[in-house]
């Protein structure tokens, strides 16, 4: 496999600003090809300096965004659905300025918001309508959406590959595709390799993450199996390492999972390079 290897910046929390530029230099020095950049600041002006820095370092970049409470395509409030579309269009504007041809993440619905029931046909229709409009706008910018399913404890619209594949087929737009995260798949899939085969050509991005969100290769996720399945579908996209710490409060990790961010990056990279 000749996939680029990336690092997700959520390891350093949600404050994504120029204070992370030395981290970008570290990432490059270790050997990574790219970074995954969370778009929480949806002011496009914020991202020009980022593009310049990434270009200087020669790092590829993939944009990721998340919708929180009050930002849902499946809300019963039409005003919220409309504002969610506008918010995610801004995220696409930021992705374009960054130079990313993907906007990935679980933005099909709001993280951590539940009704106590499974998704209704009406909610699925609202998701289809909102995501179609967003995909149309993404397509006009030359960007593809890479939707992510989360596990059952974080999301209810889609929480496995079958459900997400059904949603993407329902949206039925060429700019609406799928990304795959091994943390959630490790919880929800009977077989990660079978899930990857099903997704097939709709797969545009992969996050490699351990069951404890720690250092890659030191947990229970079968990363070699995942890589073999990706080979089987001729996946050519980035392999992005996603790990979290206490700096990301939403992950609810309140114990030290690794020695340092630098150690985690080095060990994860070296492990992946030995099996890729």
Secondary structure, DSSP 8 states (H G I E B T S, - for coil): ----EEEEGGGG-S--SGGGHHHHHHHHHHT--EEEEE-----GGGGHHHHHHHHHHT-EEEEE----TT--TT-S-HHHHHHHHHHHHHHHHHHHHHT-SEEEESTTS-TT---SS---HHHHHHHHHHHHHHHHHHHHTT-EEEE----TTT-SS--SHHHHHHHHHHH--TTEEEEEEHHHHHHH-S-HHHHHHHHGGGEEEEEE--TTSSSTTSSS--HHHHHHHHHHTT--S-EEE----TT-GGGT--S--SS-HHHHHHHHHHHHHHH-
